[in-house]
Amino acid sequence: MRGASCSAWNLGSPPMNCRHLRPLLLCALGILSPRAGSAAQAENFAALLDTTCHYGYGDTHTVIWKPLATLPGLVRPGDTLTVWAYAPSSPTSWSASLRFGALGVPMAAAGGSFQPSLGWWVLGFRVPQGVAEEVYDLALGSDTGVRDTTRHSVKVLPAFRSDYYFAQISDTHLPEHSFSPNFSTCDTSGMADFDAVIDDLNLIHPEFILHTGDLVNEGELEEYYRDYEMGRAQGMVSRLRDPMFLSSGNHDIGGWQPTPPPAGTARKNWWRYFGWPFLASPPAGAPYHSQDYSFDYDSLRVIALEAYLNNGSYDNYQTGTYGGGSFTSEQIGWLTQEIAAAGPRHKLVMYHFDFDQGANTGSTTGPWQLNIATLGVDGAIWGHDHSVPENTVTPYTARPFNLGCQSVIDGKRTFRIFRVHNGHVSPGPMHHAGTTTDSLSATWNGPNDGSQVRLGVTVTNRFGEPWDHARLVFIMVDHDSNYAATGGTVAQTIRQGGKIGVYVDCVLPAAGSAAASVYPTTPIVVGVGDRAGRAVDLSPPRPNPFRAEARRVTLRYSLPGAAVVTAAVFDLNGRRVATLRHGPVAAGEHDLVWDGRTEAGQAVAPGVYMVRLATPAATGAQKVVVVQ
């Protein structure tokens, strides 16, 4: 795949396809409605190619077809991660690693082979013990030079929990939702709505998130006017701190009849970013034409169905294959098999919308193509109707439940939390992020950017539900200390790039507030890599003391093998002053040189400073005295 990834902790200014993406220039196109279908309309669409509101590509599929950012892998340390790799049969060996920012976690090969009936590789890699809980990128390579990375595609869990909650969101319509005559490719209002939901979910910390379709607004126009909504959607999904599973909707894989791109354009675009290109002509070993899938979490099976509106009033693409209703007979047959194969597991079905049988009326009351009451599942969740009332079709207390969810777009900022106990799923009411009566807000007493050695936060929960598994991530100075917490429990720490992420689990009471803080304790080093008790051979600085304006100080270190080295200077308050080295270093002896200046080039004040050097396996530190 192509494109830059966001910072692991979303710090600083992200690249163009990450977080708050905003147009380079604001413009008002003033074109006719894109639903008009006239010759003049096509000319107006063509004129879009000359505008300045264009964006770059996102990550298109190359080698890795599974896991993906919208179909992630859920694994525990010791589990085997399954990877689909579209590559020739010539490689004789494969390697893979999990990546989180500057961290790399190699995985041992655990079998797999090229599958002739599929036309791609099905590989296994063992997740090592001690890997921290996070959403990782997956990097894959072969002995023949095949390389690929999928961003935000693997969630490592310490264990499958029996008591947890997950979230549903729907209809983000990124980056906007405009159907007016003044339709503008530069509108990114929908991204602010999704941002608000992301901020709340990152605090609530669900085990996973289910997105029931219409991730983007105009899937068919991805290439036509170079708005590249799918690339921007990828960047926003990477902001989520928990994995997101998606079932595509009509705006993702369908298109309006009057627009210039031919029918099927959206579906083909979707396959390049979020789907599977082989669906155009399925191989014998995977004969289905739609991206339907299931995954298991403990005793719950979630089954995702692609839903499509293909009756001529919207899209009209290969009706012999995709039919005219929501689901094809091929999909219904697959669904029946999945439900039977789940056995005693609890079962949840997710899809964008059941568009009736045949011609769609937009009804939320049926008739339904899927009869949830007799299907043999615990419930079904869906979207599409942006203003669906609570308890439409069934109350959320019913079994089986049949529940829609309002949109994220258009300022609704909706999500719903489902609580699970031993596999039993209990839906809660819809919530709306960012309102005065329904929101979470976090007030920090300093910047949460890796510059602080002590930091506190107060979280106000205006929702009527408590969040029992909330998680706060403090980004602190990494200075050879453990961190402890008040108001919560330190679940783990992750070190990278001179910073340490301190993950604090806490409970946010309903309609109340909670305060938490972290502070340094005893000077030992633990975290990813388990470096406690091991030291780098770091020599005393020479000269010491030294005059910053006149001389440089040198420290020599020795590595027994090649390693990624991070070396930085800190003041006695734990604030980083300068970074001396960050990156791979060969085995042998090397020098660190500091000129007594900050990263901004300013001379430091006289005093005592610490030079700290760390590798994934060890650490070392020396004091340096700067005099006038």
Long-range contacts (C-beta under 8 A, 24 or more apart in sequence): 1-59, 1-60, 1-61, 1-62, 1-64, 1-148, 1-149, 1-150, 1-151, 2-57, 2-58, 2-59, 2-60, 2-62, 3-56, 3-57, 3-58, 3-59, 3-151, 3-231, 3-234, 5-137, 5-149, 5-151, 5-152, 5-238, 6-235, 6-238, 6-239, 7-101, 8-100, 8-101, 8-102, 8-103, 8-134, 8-496, 8-501, 9-101, 9-473, 9-475, 9-499, 9-501, 10-239, 11-449, 11-450, 11-475, 12-449, 14-235, 15-235, 16-55, 16-56, 16-235, 17-55, 17-56, 17-58, 17-231, 17-232, 17-234, 17-235, 18-235, 18-236, 18-238, 18-239, 19-195, 19-235, 19-236, 19-239, 20-191, 20-195, 21-55, 21-175, 21-188, 21-191, 21-232, 21-235, 21-236, 22-188, 23-53, 23-186, 23-188, 24-52, 24-53, 25-52, 25-53, 25-186, 26-186, 27-51, 27-52, 27-53, 27-184, 27-185, 27-186, 28-182, 28-184, 29-182, 29-183, 29-184, 29-185, 29-186, 30-181, 30-182, 31-181, 31-182, 31-183, 32-181, 33-179, 33-180, 33-181, 33-183, 34-179, 34-183, 34-256, 34-258, 34-259, 35-179, 35-256, 35-258, 35-259, 36-258, 37-257, 37-258, 37-259, 41-258, 41-260, 42-260, 45-224, 45-225, 45-259, 45-260, 46-260, 48-185, 48-224, 48-225, 48-226, 49-225, 49-226, 51-185, 51-186, 51-225, 53-184, 53-185, 53-186, 53-227, 54-226, 54-227, 54-228, 55-226, 55-227, 55-228, 55-231, 55-232, 56-228, 56-231, 57-228, 57-231, 58-228, 58-230, 58-231, 58-232, 58-233, 58-234, 58-235, 58-273, 59-150, 59-151, 59-231, 59-234, 59-273, 60-272, 60-273, 61-86, 61-271, 61-272, 61-273, 61-276, 61-277, 62-86, 62-148, 63-87, 63-140, 63-146, 63-147, 63-148, 64-138, 64-140, 64-148, 64-149, 64-150, 64-153, 65-120, 65-276, 65-277, 65-278, 67-138, 67-150, 67-153, 67-154, 68-150, 68-153, 68-274, 69-150, 69-151, 69-152, 69-153, 69-234, 69-237, 69-238, 69-244, 69-274, 70-211, 70-215, 70-237, 70-244, 70-245, 70-246, 70-274, 71-245, 71-246, 71-274, 71-293, 72-135, 72-152, 72-153, 72-154, 72-155, 72-243, 72-244, 72-245, 73-138, 73-153, 73-154, 73-155, 74-155, 74-157, 74-208, 74-243, 74-295, 74-297, 75-127, 75-154, 75-155, 75-156, 75-157, 76-127, 76-156, 76-157, 76-158, 76-159, 76-160, 77-127, 77-128, 77-129, 77-130, 77-131, 77-156, 77-158, 78-126, 78-127, 78-129, 79-126, 79-127, 80-110, 80-111, 80-124, 80-125, 80-126, 80-127, 81-107, 81-124, 81-125, 81-126, 81-127, 81-138, 81-154, 82-122, 82-123, 82-124, 83-112, 83-121, 83-122, 83-123, 83-124, 83-125, 83-138, 83-140, 84-120, 84-121, 84-122, 84-123, 85-120, 85-121, 85-123, 85-140, 85-142, 85-146, 85-148, 86-119, 86-120, 86-121, 86-277, 86-278, 87-120, 87-121, 87-142, 87-146, 88-144, 89-114, 89-116, 90-144, 91-121, 91-142, 91-143, 91-144, 91-146, 92-143, 92-144, 93-142, 93-143, 94-121, 94-123, 94-140, 94-141, 94-142, 94-143, 95-140, 95-141, 95-142, 96-123, 96-125, 96-138, 96-139, 96-140, 96-141, 97-138, 97-139, 98-127, 98-131, 98-136, 98-137, 98-138, 98-139, 98-154, 98-156, 99-136, 99-137, 99-138, 99-139, 99-149, 100-132, 100-134, 100-135, 100-136, 100-137, 100-494, 100-496, 101-496, 101-497, 102-496, 102-497, 102-564, 102-566, 102-582, 103-494, 103-496, 103-528, 103-616, 104-139, 104-564, 105-131, 105-136, 105-528, 115-285, 117-283, 117-284, 117-285, 118-283, 118-285, 118-286, 119-278, 119-283, 119-285, 120-278, 127-156, 130-528, 130-530, 131-156, 131-528, 132-156, 132-492, 132-493, 132-494, 132-527, 132-528, 133-157, 133-158, 133-491, 133-492, 133-503, 134-241, 134-494, 135-240, 135-241, 135-242, 135-243, 151-234, 151-238, 152-237, 152-238, 152-240, 155-208, 155-242, 155-243, 157-207, 160-297, 160-298, 161-207, 161-298, 162-298, 162-299, 162-421, 162-422, 162-423, 163-420, 163-421, 163-422, 164-206, 164-207, 164-419, 164-420, 164-469, 165-204, 165-206, 165-207, 165-417, 165-418, 165-419, 165-420, 165-468, 165-469, 166-206, 166-207, 166-208, 166-209, 166-210, 166-417, 166-418, 166-420, 167-201, 167-204, 167-206, 167-208, 167-209, 167-210, 167-415, 167-416, 167-417, 167-418, 168-209, 168-210, 168-211, 168-212, 168-350, 168-381, 168-405, 168-415, 168-416, 168-418, 169-197, 169-201, 169-209, 169-210, 169-211, 169-212, 169-405, 169-408, 169-414, 169-415, 170-211, 170-212, 170-213, 170-214, 170-352, 170-382, 170-383, 170-384, 170-405, 170-406, 170-407, 170-408, 170-414, 171-212, 171-213, 171-214, 171-249, 171-383, 171-384, 171-386, 171-406, 171-407, 171-408, 171-409, 172-211, 172-214, 172-215, 172-216, 172-233, 172-236, 172-407, 172-408, 172-409, 173-214, 173-216, 173-217, 173-251, 173-407, 173-408, 173-409, 174-215, 174-216, 174-217, 174-229, 174-232, 174-233, 174-236, 175-216, 175-217, 175-227, 175-229, 175-232, 175-233, 176-217, 176-409, 177-217, 177-409, 177-410, 178-217, 185-225, 185-227, 190-217, 190-408, 190-409, 190-410, 191-232, 191-236, 193-408, 193-409, 193-410, 193-411, 193-412, 193-413, 194-236, 194-408, 195-236, 195-239, 196-413, 196-433, 196-434, 196-439, 197-408, 197-413, 197-414, 197-415, 197-433, 198-236, 198-239, 198-240, 199-433, 199-440, 200-415, 200-431, 200-433, 200-434, 200-439, 200-440, 201-240, 201-241, 201-242, 201-415, 202-239, 202-240, 202-241, 202-242, 203-440, 203-442, 203-459, 203-467, 203-470, 203-471, 203-472, 203-508, 204-417, 204-440, 204-467, 204-469, 204-470, 204-508, 205-241, 205-242, 205-467, 205-469, 205-470, 205-471, 205-505, 206-242, 206-417, 206-469, 207-242, 207-297, 207-469, 208-242, 208-243, 208-244, 208-245, 208-297, 209-240, 209-242, 209-243, 209-244, 209-245, 210-244, 210-245, 210-246, 210-247, 210-302, 210-304, 210-350, 210-381, 211-244, 211-245, 211-246, 211-247, 212-246, 212-247, 212-249, 212-350, 212-351, 212-352, 212-381, 212-382, 212-383, 212-384, 212-405, 213-246, 213-247, 213-248, 213-249, 213-250, 213-251, 213-252, 213-307, 213-351, 213-352, 213-353, 213-383, 213-384, 214-249, 214-250, 214-251, 214-252, 214-352, 214-383, 214-384, 214-407, 215-246, 215-248, 215-249, 215-252, 215-274, 216-251, 216-252, 217-251, 217-409, 218-251, 218-255, 218-266, 219-251, 219-252, 219-253, 219-254, 219-255, 219-265, 219-266, 219-267, 219-269, 219-270, 220-254, 220-255, 220-256, 220-259, 220-261, 220-265, 220-266, 220-269, 221-255, 221-259, 221-261, 222-266, 222-269, 223-261, 223-265, 223-269, 224-259, 224-260, 224-261, 224-265, 230-269, 230-270, 230-272, 230-273, 230-274, 231-273, 234-273, 241-471, 241-473, 245-295, 245-302, 245-304, 245-350, 246-274, 246-304, 247-304, 247-305, 247-306, 247-307, 247-350, 247-351, 247-352, 248-274, 248-275, 248-291, 248-306, 248-307, 248-352, 249-307, 249-352, 249-353, 249-383, 249-384, 250-307, 250-308, 250-309, 250-314, 250-315, 250-352, 250-353, 250-355, 250-384, 253-306, 253-308, 254-308, 254-309, 254-310, 254-314, 254-315, 254-317, 255-314, 255-315, 256-314, 256-315, 257-312, 257-313, 257-314, 257-315, 257-316, 263-315, 263-316, 263-317, 264-315, 264-317, 264-318, 266-315, 267-317, 288-330, 288-331, 288-334, 289-321, 289-322, 289-328, 289-330, 290-322, 290-328, 290-330, 290-331, 292-331, 292-334, 292-335, 294-338, 294-342, 296-345, 298-423, 299-344, 299-345, 299-346, 299-422, 299-423, 300-345, 300-346, 300-347, 300-348, 300-420, 300-423, 300-425, 301-338, 301-342, 301-345, 301-346, 301-347, 301-348, 302-348, 302-350, 303-335, 303-338, 303-339, 303-342, 303-347, 303-348, 303-349, 303-350, 303-377, 304-349, 304-350, 304-351, 305-331, 305-335, 305-349, 305-350, 305-351, 306-331, 306-351, 306-352, 307-351, 307-352, 307-353, 307-354, 307-355, 307-382, 307-384, 308-355, 309-355, 309-360, 311-355, 311-358, 311-359, 311-360, 313-359, 313-360, 314-360, 324-358, 324-359, 325-355, 325-356, 325-357, 325-358, 325-369, 326-351, 326-353, 326-354, 326-355, 326-356, 326-369, 326-370, 327-351, 327-354, 327-369, 327-370, 332-369, 332-370, 335-370, 335-375, 339-375, 339-376, 339-377, 345-423, 346-378, 346-423, 346-424, 346-425, 347-376, 347-377, 347-378, 348-377, 348-378, 348-379, 348-380, 348-381, 348-425, 349-375, 349-377, 349-379, 349-380, 349-381, 350-380, 350-381, 350-382, 351-380, 351-382, 352-382, 352-383, 352-384, 353-382, 353-383, 353-384, 353-385, 354-382, 364-388, 364-392, 364-393, 364-404, 365-393, 372-400, 372-402, 373-400, 373-402, 375-400, 378-424, 378-425, 379-403, 379-425, 379-427, 381-405, 381-416, 381-427, 383-407, 386-410, 386-412, 387-412, 390-429, 390-430, 396-427, 396-428, 396-429, 401-427, 403-427, 405-430, 406-430, 406-432, 417-465, 428-465, 429-464, 431-463, 431-465, 435-462, 436-462, 437-462, 438-462, 438-463, 439-463, 440-508, 442-472, 448-474, 448-475, 449-475, 450-475, 450-476, 450-477, 450-478, 450-498, 450-499, 450-500, 450-576, 451-477, 451-575, 451-576, 452-476, 452-477, 452-574, 452-575, 453-477, 453-479, 453-519, 453-520, 453-573, 453-574, 453-575, 454-517, 454-518, 454-519, 454-520, 455-517, 455-518, 456-515, 456-516, 456-517, 456-518, 457-515, 457-516, 457-517, 458-513, 458-514, 458-515, 459-508, 459-513, 459-514, 459-515, 459-516, 460-512, 460-513, 461-508, 461-509, 461-510, 461-511, 461-512, 461-513, 461-514, 462-511, 463-510, 463-511, 464-510, 464-511, 465-510, 466-507, 466-508, 466-509, 466-510, 467-507, 467-508, 468-507, 469-505, 470-505, 470-506, 470-507, 470-508, 470-514, 471-503, 471-504, 471-505, 471-506, 472-503, 472-504, 472-506, 472-516, 473-501, 473-502, 473-503, 473-504, 474-501, 474-502, 474-503, 474-504, 474-518, 475-499, 475-500, 475-501, 475-502, 476-500, 476-501, 476-502, 476-518, 477-570, 477-574, 477-575, 477-576, 478-612, 478-614, 479-520, 479-570, 479-574, 479-610, 479-612, 480-523, 480-524, 480-525, 480-610, 480-612, 480-619, 480-621, 481-520, 481-521, 481-522, 481-523, 481-524, 481-574, 482-520, 482-521, 482-522, 482-524, 482-526, 483-518, 483-519, 483-520, 483-521, 484-518, 484-519, 484-520, 484-521, 485-516, 485-517, 485-518, 485-519, 486-515, 486-516, 486-517, 486-518, 486-519, 487-514, 487-515, 487-516, 487-517, 488-516, 490-518, 492-527, 493-526, 493-527, 493-528, 494-527, 494-528, 495-525, 495-527, 495-528, 495-529, 495-614, 496-528, 496-566, 497-566, 497-582, 498-566, 498-568, 498-576, 498-579, 498-582, 500-527, 520-574, 525-614, 525-619, 528-616, 529-616, 529-617, 531-614, 531-615, 531-616, 531-617, 531-618, 531-619, 534-617, 534-618, 534-619, 535-618, 535-619, 535-620, 536-613, 536-614, 536-615, 536-618, 536-619, 536-620, 537-620, 538-611, 538-613, 538-620, 538-621, 538-622, 539-622, 540-622, 541-611, 541-622, 541-623, 541-624, 544-623, 544-624, 544-625, 545-624, 545-625, 545-626, 545-627, 546-596, 546-624, 546-625, 546-626, 546-627, 547-596, 547-626, 547-627, 547-628, 548-595, 548-596, 548-597, 548-603, 548-604, 548-626, 549-596, 549-603, 551-596, 552-593, 552-594, 552-595, 552-596, 553-593, 553-594, 553-596, 553-624, 554-591, 554-592, 554-593, 555-591, 555-592, 555-594, 555-611, 555-613, 555-622, 556-589, 556-590, 556-591, 556-592, 557-589, 557-590, 557-591, 557-592, 557-613, 557-620, 558-588, 558-589, 558-590, 559-585, 559-586, 559-587, 559-588, 559-590, 559-615, 560-587, 561-587, 562-586, 562-587, 563-615, 563-616, 563-617, 564-615, 564-616, 565-613, 565-614, 565-615, 566-613, 566-614, 566-615, 567-592, 567-611, 567-612, 567-613, 567-614, 568-611, 568-612, 569-594, 569-609, 569-610, 569-611, 569-612, 569-624, 570-609, 570-610, 570-612, 571-604, 571-607, 571-609, 571-610, 572-607, 572-608, 572-609, 572-610, 577-604, 577-609, 580-611, 581-613, 594-624, 596-626
